[in-house]
Amino acid sequence: MTWLNRAFRHRLSVVALTAAINLVALASPRTADARSERHVLWQGDKVWAAAVRFLRVDQKLTITEKDADAGYVMFDYVDGDRTYPGSLELVDVSDDSGPRIRIVLTIADRPDYLEVKLLDRLERRLREELGSPPPRKKVEKSPRKPRD
């Protein structure tokens, strides 16, 4: 009887430990594959200029590389005494309803909430500098053919 109790207690402690590890992993901020994005309705060249100013002037980040034609900026994000590489990409995803830019922000080894916070600030800066985004055109959908 004692052997059975020990085996049961051991199995129960392994299950509890596994559950605790999974809970901690799910509750902790995502860092390894963090990548946050936002869509905005302004034209790409205006977003590019405002985004570079935002990173360099407002956030005081060191820009290590930038390419307007390719639509990316590489920068260093300093937190305490550590420096983390980051990137901001602008991707044109315009369609028939008008211009739309996908902004992708990545900061290596930092939690995703930090990226979301920076994207919120960038969007606020875009509204301050560029005003409200232009309204999107309504695209007429072709009528569906009735099924036979």
C-alpha positions in Angstrom: 0.0 0.0 0.0 2.8 2.4 0.8 4.5 1.8 -2.6 1.2 2.7 -4.4 0.9 5.9 -2.4 4.5 6.9 -3.2 3.9 6.2 -6.9 0.7 8.2 -6.9 2.3 11.1 -5.1 5.2 11.1 -7.5 2.9 11.1 -10.6 0.8 13.8 -9.0 3.8 16.0 -8.3 5.1 15.5 -11.9 1.7 16.6 -13.3 1.5 19.6 -11.0 5.0 20.7 -11.9 4.2 20.3 -15.7 1.1 22.3 -15.2 2.9 25.1 -13.3 5.6 25.3 -16.0 2.9 25.6 -18.8 1.1 28.2 -16.8 4.2 30.3 -16.4 5.1 30.0 -20.1 1.6 31.1 -21.1 1.4 34.0 -18.7 4.8 35.5 -19.5 5.2 38.1 -22.2 6.1 36.7 -25.6 9.6 37.6 -26.6 11.3 35.1 -28.9 9.1 35.6 -32.0 7.7 39.0 -31.2 6.6 41.0 -34.2 3.8 43.5 -34.1 2.0 45.2 -36.9 -0.5 47.9 -37.7 -2.3 49.1 -40.8 -2.7 52.8 -41.6 -4.5 54.5 -44.4 -2.0 57.3 -45.3 0.3 57.3 -48.3 3.6 55.4 -47.9 6.0 58.4 -48.5 4.2 60.4 -45.8 4.3 57.5 -43.4 8.0 56.9 -44.1 9.1 60.4 -43.3 7.0 60.6 -40.1 8.1 57.1 -39.0 11.8 58.0 -39.3 11.3 61.3 -37.5 9.3 59.4 -34.8 12.1 56.9 -34.2 15.0 59.4 -34.3 13.5 62.6 -32.8 10.6 61.5 -30.5 12.0 58.2 -29.3 15.7 59.2 -29.5 16.7 55.8 -31.0 19.9 55.4 -32.9 19.1 54.5 -36.6 21.8 52.1 -37.8 20.5 51.6 -41.4 17.6 52.8 -43.5 16.4 52.3 -47.1 13.4 54.3 -48.2 13.0 52.3 -51.5 12.9 49.0 -49.7 10.9 50.5 -46.8 12.8 49.5 -43.7 14.7 51.2 -40.8 17.1 49.3 -38.5 17.6 50.9 -35.1 19.0 50.2 -31.6 16.6 50.1 -28.7 18.4 50.8 -25.4 16.9 49.5 -22.2 19.0 50.1 -19.1 22.5 49.0 -20.0 21.5 46.6 -22.8 20.9 47.4 -26.5 18.5 45.4 -28.6 18.3 45.5 -32.4 15.0 46.6 -33.9 13.4 47.1 -37.3 10.5 49.0 -38.7 9.2 47.9 -42.1 6.6 49.7 -44.3 4.8 47.4 -46.7 2.4 48.8 -49.3 -0.8 46.8 -49.2 -2.9 49.2 -51.2 -5.9 47.9 -53.1 -8.9 49.2 -55.1 -10.2 51.0 -52.0 -7.1 53.2 -51.6 -3.7 53.4 -50.0 -2.9 51.3 -47.0 0.4 50.7 -45.4 1.3 47.8 -43.1 3.8 48.9 -40.4 5.8 46.0 -38.9 7.8 46.6 -35.8 10.2 44.1 -34.3 12.5 44.5 -31.3 14.7 41.4 -30.7 14.4 39.7 -27.3 11.8 42.2 -26.0 8.2 41.5 -25.1 5.6 42.2 -27.7 3.7 44.7 -25.5 6.7 47.1 -26.0 6.3 47.0 -29.7 2.6 47.6 -29.5 3.2 50.6 -27.2 5.6 52.1 -29.8 3.1 51.4 -32.6 0.4 53.2 -30.6 2.7 56.2 -30.2 3.7 56.2 -33.8 0.0 56.1 -34.9 -0.7 59.0 -32.6 2.2 60.9 -34.1 0.9 60.2 -37.6 -2.5 61.6 -36.7 -0.8 64.7 -35.2 1.3 65.3 -38.3 -0.9 64.1 -41.1 -4.4 64.6 -39.7 -7.2 62.1 -40.0 -6.5 59.4 -42.6 -8.3 59.7 -45.9 -11.6 57.9 -46.2 -11.4 54.6 -48.0 -13.2 54.2 -51.2 -16.1 51.9 -51.2 -15.5 49.1 -53.7 -18.5 47.8 -55.4 -18.8 44.1 -55.2 -20.0 42.2 -58.2 -23.4 40.6 -57.7 -23.3 36.9 -57.1 -24.7 34.7 -59.7 -27.7 32.6 -58.5 -26.9 28.9 -58.2 -28.6 26.6 -60.6 
